[in-house]
Every structure is written in C-alpha cells, then in structure tokens.
Amino acid sequence: MSMQIIPLLLKEMDQEAQTTRKMLSRVPVDKYDWKPHAKNMTLKQLVTHIGELPGWVSMALNTTELDFAISPYTQVPIENNEELMGYFERTLANGKAELEKANEQQLEEMWTLRNGDQIYVTCTKYEMIRTSYAQIIHHRAQLGMYLRLLDVAIPGSYGPSADESF
C-alpha cells in the first residue's frame, strides 16, 4: 500500500491551525512590545512570526531556496489582533491552497535555506514543510510561556491546559 503524504500534511496543517488560532486570539495587544528577556523577540515579533509560518509551505513548494542575502527578512507590520488573525488566515489559506495543488513528486525535490555562501539547511521540500510545522509548534510553545508570564490563561493544545482543568 502506497501512502499519500499530501493528505496527511493537509490534515496536520488544519489540526495545528486550530490550536494556533486559540493561542493567537489570547495575545494582549497592550503587551505587544513586551519581552521576557533582552535576547527574546517582543510579543509582537513572536506572534507575527507565528502568523507568517504557514506561508513557508507555499515558499517551499514554489521555490528552490530562500537566500537571506538576496531577500533580507522583514516582518509584515501588525498593529492589532484583528490584523494578526487576518494575516495568519491568509498565510494559512495560501499554504493550504498550494499544498492542495502540489504532487507527491514535488515533495522529493531539494530546497535550501541560506545566507549567501552560508548554507543553513538543504533538505527535501517535504522536510521543509515539516520544519515549518515544527517551527509553528515551537514558537507557539514560546508564546504559551509569554502568555503565562503575562498571567493570561493558556488554552489547551492537545488536551486541556492547567487553566482549563481546574
């Protein structure tokens, strides 16, 4: 039996989007400039990054690389949670649409993340899509810690949170 990977990726994308929506909806706008440590991103930088990550699915499928030397990283300006949620939904819809159009062979093509001559990773497009999902989960966990430190109730992710079970 040959398993199709794209339907599995689409299912996972939808499942993780549900949890991400719950987390992003709790972000206190009046704390956008807050960060827990000098080396951390601000809350606004963190949630904007989470919002953009579903778009990495489209990028992985439609390009062969991202070179920060040619395309320096800049975040989309987000000023409130309505803009944040809209941005997340747009990048999610775009990533999902591109994945729905993709074929299994595309997933085997190689993709590179670099900064000029410095190569950070070369992997298959499938692996980069999975990395984008892992990045969403990773940064969502960071967001959970930010929210905890700001005394904002944490929604459950894969079951109830401590805030929901008592």
Rosetta blueprint (number, residue, H / E / L):
1 M L
2 S L
3 M L
4 Q L
5 I H
6 I H
7 P H
8 L H
9 L H
10 L H
11 K H
12 E H
13 M H
14 D H
15 Q H
16 E H
17 A H
18 Q H
19 T H
20 T H
21 R H
22 K H
23 M H
24 L H
25 S L
26 R L
27 V L
28 P L
29 V H
30 D H
31 K H
32 Y L
33 D L
34 W L
35 K L
36 P L
37 H L
38 A L
39 K L
40 N L
41 M L
42 T L
43 L H
44 K H
45 Q H
46 L H
47 V H
48 T H
49 H H
50 I H
51 G H
52 E H
53 L L
54 P L
55 G H
56 W H
57 V H
58 S H
59 M H
60 A H
61 L H
62 N H
63 T L
64 T L
65 E E
66 L E
67 D E
68 F L
69 A L
70 I L
71 S L
72 P L
73 Y L
74 T L
75 Q L
76 V L
77 P L
78 I L
79 E L
80 N L
81 N H
82 E H
83 E H
84 L H
85 M H
86 G H
87 Y H
88 F H
89 E H
90 R H
91 T H
92 L H
93 A H
94 N H
95 G H
96 K H
97 A H
98 E H
99 L H
100 E H
101 K H
102 A L
103 N L
104 E L
105 Q L
106 Q H
107 L H
108 E H
109 E L
110 M E
111 W E
112 T E
113 L E
114 R E
115 N E
116 G L
117 D L
118 Q E
119 I E
120 Y E
121 V E
122 T E
123 C E
124 T E
125 K H
126 Y H
127 E H
128 M H
129 I H
130 R H
131 T H
132 S H
133 Y H
134 A H
135 Q H
136 I H
137 I H
138 H H
139 H H
140 R H
141 A H
142 Q H
143 L H
144 G H
145 M H
146 Y H
147 L H
148 R H
149 L H
150 L L
151 D L
152 V L
153 A L
154 I L
155 P L
156 G L
157 S L
158 Y L
159 G L
160 P L
161 S L
162 A L
163 D L
164 E L
165 S L
166 F L
